Amino acid sequence: MFDRAARAALIQRKAHVARPAESRDRAAGDDLADEWTVVQDLWRAGFEGAPGLARRQETRLAALLAHARGASPFYRRRYAHLPTGGAALGDLPVVTKRELMAAFDDWVTDPAVTRAGLEAFIADPSLIATAFRESFVCTSAGTTGHPGLFVHDRGAIDVYRAITFTRIAPAWFGAADWWRLALRGFRWAAVFGTGGHYVGAGWVELERRRGAFRARAFRVFPVQLPLAELVAGLNAFDPAVLTGYPSALALLAAEQAAGRLSLRPVVLACGGESLPADAGARMAAAFDCPVHNMYAASECLPMAFSCAQGWLHVNSDWVILEPVDAQLRPMPAGEPSHTVLLTNLANRIQPIIRYDLGDSVLARPSPCPCGSPLPAIRVAGRQDDVLHLAAADGRSVTILPMAIGTVVEETPGVQRSQLIQTGPATIRLRLDLEAGIDGEQAWRDATGRITAYLAAQQLGNVVLVRASEPPEQSARFGKFRQVIARPPATGK
């Protein structure tokens, strides 16, 4: 992802890459021949500034809308009342994860891609990070109320990769950093949830499959590992880049400060959760390196990335983010939104247009002091809690929300879950099951998985209480918080 050799090799590679039909069907002016073409266009956009970014966004949006109307029965119906070529973005109806998943086979633009086929694909653990018809497949947690199944075509993958090393890497690494990375073998450790088609670990594994060098240099460390095992593994690997969920990196920063972890990273990179400013400062102090942040989702990978001023810059030529209020009206810059609407201009196989992402976003009202022409935002995303549970011997054991949440997500038939710590060694479990699932069997499966995970953390004494109520949405954060560290009486 960050190695200089890979950058040089890509610059020399100009051969056309074969694509499935849905990716080849590009409208004129879209310039998506391959990853190299995207790299060149990103460079040109940087030189042209805000006007060039706006022009590209407008052209790509028009092409995406034409493609969605022509190839997606779902959007053809939704846009039937709108003029063919003159609809403004704000005139288009908002879509939700729930309705898109319910109309999955009509939503996708390749009839050969079906929900049944994809569900069979993701049910096989051996296929994690492998291509499905040359596309990258990932699943999302049900934090907005419903789990998602997302497919990114080859053209989108090219865009995500090109943005990573054309914009993000130069923003995060200086010339001296590249030299330090080279001396350390470009080793990159990613601490993410594993065991399913999750976007973080899946993307790293996809990159590892690109060649022997990446397979050696990049490694995923499961966030579900007991802390002592995770620390030992990272010490042995000695990464030059450490990335992961902010909650995981904050816990590792405490281990570094205590002397049990002894890493020398060039940078830390966070994603997948909100990054509180105080947590970022503690990480930077513990590891003595910069801490960067990326705003990404299963629906669109590199939506925005951090600058030295602490803002996130939106890749606005490939992504549209609309901060809106509870009535879906535009929010003025400088005020936090109720939610944000996402339009992914890169992915054609599964068009995401004015999609309610569920995050609260604040747009910067003036240009960022860093000088980037890209719009700047701040985001309040996933707001799950870290659990501190009491072991049988009285010790306090820290459990990361993404770790225990992933364990439950792996349970067949569970559509959404919510774990609430109600005492020092008590967790209340709420489950929302798919239609036709045996509730008793799902409870046994879920609790069996959680009990085994907790036992591996030396928490075999923790009691799981079965809740009669389903998972409930947080009035404060909007999303369904999956892991809550305090009783419901104090507020979800």
Residue pairs with C-beta under 8 A, 6 or more apart in sequence:
1 164
1 165
1 169
1 188
1 207
1 214
1 218
2 165
2 169
2 173
2 181
2 186
2 188
2 241
3 181
3 182
3 186
3 213
3 214
3 217
4 178
4 181
4 182
5 213
6 165
6 213
6 214
7 165
7 169
10 35
10 36
10 39
10 165
11 36
11 39
13 35
13 36
14 34
14 36
15 34
16 33
16 34
17 34
17 35
17 154
17 158
18 134
19 134
19 153
19 154
19 155
20 110
20 133
20 134
20 135
20 153
20 154
20 349
21 110
22 71
22 109
22 110
22 153
22 348
22 349
23 32
23 134
23 153
23 154
23 155
23 348
23 349
25 67
25 71
25 348
26 32
26 63
26 155
26 348
27 62
27 63
27 66
27 67
28 63
29 59
29 63
30 59
30 60
30 63
31 37
31 38
31 41
32 38
32 155
32 158
32 159
34 158
35 158
35 161
35 162
38 158
38 159
38 162
38 163
38 166
39 162
39 166
41 56
41 317
42 162
42 163
42 166
42 167
42 317
43 166
44 52
45 52
45 53
45 56
45 317
46 167
46 373
48 55
49 373
50 373
52 317
53 316
53 317
53 373
53 374
54 316
56 317
57 316
57 317
57 320
57 345
60 317
60 318
60 345
61 89
61 320
61 343
61 345
62 85
64 343
64 345
64 348
64 351
64 353
65 79
65 87
65 92
65 353
66 85
67 109
67 348
67 351
68 75
68 76
68 79
68 109
68 351
68 353
69 75
69 76
69 79
69 84
70 76
71 109
71 110
71 348
72 106
72 107
72 108
72 109
72 351
73 106
74 100
74 103
74 106
74 107
75 107
75 351
75 353
77 106
78 93
78 95
79 87
79 92
82 91
82 92
89 320
89 322
89 343
89 354
90 330
92 353
92 354
93 354
94 328
94 341
94 354
94 355
94 356
95 352
95 353
95 354
95 355
95 356
96 144
96 355
96 356
97 140
97 144
97 145
97 146
97 148
97 355
97 356
98 145
98 146
100 107
100 148
100 355
101 146
101 147
101 148
101 149
104 114
104 115
104 149
105 114
105 115
107 350
107 351
108 114
108 151
108 349
108 350
109 348
109 349
109 350
109 351
110 133
110 349
112 133
113 132
113 133
113 135
113 151
113 349
115 149
118 132
118 137
118 149
118 151
119 149
121 127
121 132
121 137
122 137
122 139
122 149
122 196
122 197
125 195
128 196
128 197
128 201
128 202
128 205
129 197
129 201
129 202
129 203
129 205
129 206
129 208
129 209
130 209
132 151
134 153
134 154
135 151
135 152
135 153
135 154
135 157
135 349
136 151
136 152
136 156
136 157
136 202
136 203
136 206
137 149
137 150
137 151
137 152
137 197
137 202
138 150
138 152
138 197
138 198
138 199
138 202
138 203
138 298
139 147
139 148
139 149
139 150
139 196
139 197
139 198
139 298
140 147
140 148
140 150
140 199
140 297
140 298
140 299
141 147
141 405
141 409
141 416
141 482
142 148
142 415
142 416
142 417
142 432
142 471
142 480
142 482
143 358
143 382
143 479
143 480
143 481
143 482
144 356
144 357
144 358
144 479
144 480
145 416
145 473
145 480
146 415
146 416
147 409
147 415
147 416
148 298
148 299
150 199
150 298
150 299
150 350
151 347
151 349
151 350
152 160
152 301
152 347
152 349
152 350
153 347
153 348
153 349
153 350
155 346
155 347
155 348
156 344
156 346
156 347
156 348
156 349
157 206
159 318
159 346
160 301
160 302
160 346
163 302
163 315
163 318
164 302
167 305
167 315
168 294
168 302
168 305
171 292
171 305
171 306
171 307
171 313
171 372
172 267
172 269
172 290
172 292
172 305
172 306
173 181
173 266
173 267
177 266
177 267
180 240
180 266
181 240
181 241
181 266
184 238
184 239
184 240
184 266
185 216
185 217
185 240
186 217
186 240
186 241
187 217
187 218
187 219
187 237
187 238
187 239
187 240
187 241
188 204
188 217
188 218
188 219
188 239
188 240
188 241
188 243
189 219
189 220
189 221
189 234
189 237
189 239
189 241
189 242
189 243
190 200
190 201
190 204
190 218
190 219
190 220
190 221
190 243
190 244
191 220
191 221
191 222
191 223
191 230
191 234
191 242
191 243
191 244
191 245
191 248
191 249
191 252
192 198
192 200
192 201
192 204
192 220
192 221
192 222
192 223
192 244
192 245
192 272
192 402
193 200
193 201
193 222
193 223
193 224
193 402
193 403
193 405
193 406
194 201
194 220
194 222
194 223
194 224
194 406
195 222
195 224
195 406
195 410
196 406
196 409
196 410
198 406
199 296
199 297
199 298
199 301
200 244
200 245
200 271
200 272
201 220
201 222
203 301
204 218
204 220
205 220
207 214
207 218
208 214
208 215
208 218
208 219
209 215
219 237
219 239
221 230
221 233
221 234
221 237
221 244
222 230
223 230
223 244
223 245
223 248
223 400
223 402
223 403
223 406
224 403
224 404
224 406
224 407
224 453
225 233
226 456
226 457
226 458
227 251
227 255
227 398
227 457
230 252
231 252
231 255
231 260
231 261
234 242
234 252
234 261
234 263
235 261
235 262
235 263
238 263
238 264
239 263
239 265
240 264
240 265
240 266
241 265
241 266
241 267
241 268
241 269
242 249
242 252
242 263
242 265
242 267
242 268
242 269
242 287
243 268
243 269
243 270
243 271
244 252
244 270
244 271
244 272
245 270
245 271
245 272
245 273
245 400
245 402
246 270
246 272
246 273
246 274
246 275
246 276
246 279
246 280
246 293
247 273
247 384
247 386
247 400
247 401
247 402
248 400
248 402
248 403
249 268
249 270
249 283
249 291
250 279
250 282
250 283
251 386
251 398
251 400
252 261
253 282
253 283
253 285
253 286
253 287
254 282
254 286
255 261
256 262
256 263
256 286
256 287
257 282
257 285
257 286
263 287
265 287
265 289
266 289
267 289
267 290
267 291
267 292
268 283
268 284
268 287
268 289
268 290
268 291
268 292
269 291
269 292
269 293
269 294
270 280
270 291
270 292
270 293
270 294
271 293
271 294
271 295
271 296
272 296
272 382
272 402
273 381
273 382
273 384
273 401
273 402
274 379
274 380
274 381
274 382
274 383
275 291
275 293
277 310
280 291
280 293
283 291
284 290
284 291
292 305
292 306
293 305
293 306
293 312
294 302
294 304
294 305
294 306
294 312
295 303
295 304
295 305
295 312
295 377
295 379
295 381
296 302
296 303
297 303
297 342
297 357
299 342
299 344
299 352
299 355
299 357
300 319
300 342
300 344
300 346
300 347
300 352
302 315
303 314
303 315
303 319
303 321
303 342
304 312
304 313
304 314
304 315
304 319
304 321
304 377
304 379
305 312
305 313
305 315
306 312
306 313
307 313
307 368
307 370
307 372
307 376
308 370
309 368
309 369
309 370
309 376
311 364
311 368
311 370
311 376
311 377
311 378
312 376
312 377
312 378
312 379
313 368
313 370
313 372
313 374
313 375
313 376
313 377
314 321
314 374
314 375
314 376
314 377
315 374
316 374
316 375
317 345
318 344
318 345
318 346
319 342
319 343
319 344
319 345
319 346
320 341
320 342
320 343
320 345
321 340
321 341
321 342
321 361
321 375
321 377
322 330
322 340
322 341
322 343
322 354
323 330
323 331
323 336
323 337
323 340
323 361
323 362
323 363
323 377
324 330
324 331
324 337
324 338
324 339
324 340
324 341
325 331
325 337
325 338
326 338
326 339
328 339
328 341
331 337
331 338
331 363
332 365
333 363
333 364
333 365
334 362
334 363
334 364
334 365
335 362
336 360
336 361
336 362
336 380
337 360
337 361
337 362
338 360
338 478
339 356
339 357
339 358
339 359
339 360
339 478
340 357
340 358
340 359
340 360
340 361
340 379
341 354
341 355
341 356
341 357
342 352
342 354
342 355
342 357
343 352
343 353
343 354
343 355
344 351
344 352
344 355
358 478
358 479
359 379
359 380
359 381
359 479
360 379
360 380
360 477
360 478
361 377
361 378
361 379
361 380
362 377
362 378
362 379
363 375
363 376
363 377
364 375
364 376
364 377
364 378
367 373
367 376
368 376
380 477
382 479
383 474
383 477
383 479
383 481
384 401
384 402
384 405
384 481
384 482
384 483
384 484
385 401
385 421
385 481
385 483
385 484
385 485
385 486
386 398
386 399
386 400
386 401
386 485
387 398
387 399
387 401
387 404
387 419
387 421
387 427
387 483
387 485
388 396
388 397
388 398
388 399
388 485
389 396
389 397
389 399
389 421
389 424
389 425
389 427
389 454
389 459
389 462
390 396
390 397
390 424
390 425
390 461
391 397
391 425
391 458
391 459
391 461
392 460
392 461
395 458
397 457
397 458
397 459
399 454
399 457
399 459
401 482
401 483
403 453
404 419
404 450
404 453
404 454
404 483
405 417
405 419
405 482
405 483
407 449
407 450
407 453
408 414
408 417
408 419
408 429
408 446
408 449
408 450
408 482
409 417
410 449
411 417
411 442
411 445
411 446
411 449
412 437
412 442
412 445
413 433
413 434
413 437
413 438
413 441
413 442
413 445
414 431
414 432
414 433
414 434
414 442
414 446
415 432
415 433
415 434
416 431
416 432
416 470
416 471
416 480
416 482
417 429
417 430
417 431
417 432
417 446
417 471
417 482
418 429
418 430
418 467
418 471
418 472
418 480
418 481
418 482
418 483
418 484
419 427
419 428
419 429
419 430
419 450
419 482
419 483
419 484
420 427
420 428
420 429
420 430
420 467
420 484
420 486
420 487
420 488
421 427
421 428
421 484
421 485
421 486
421 487
422 428
422 465
422 487
425 459
425 461
425 462
425 463
426 462
426 463
426 465
427 450
427 462
427 463
427 464
427 465
428 464
428 465
428 467
429 446
429 447
429 450
429 464
429 465
429 466
429 467
430 467
430 469
430 470
430 471
430 472
431 439
431 442
431 443
431 446
431 467
431 470
431 471
432 470
432 471
433 439
433 442
443 466
447 464
447 466
450 464
451 460
451 462
451 464
454 460
454 462
471 480
471 482
472 480
472 492
473 479
473 480
473 492
474 480
474 481
474 492
475 491
475 492
476 491
476 492
481 492
484 492
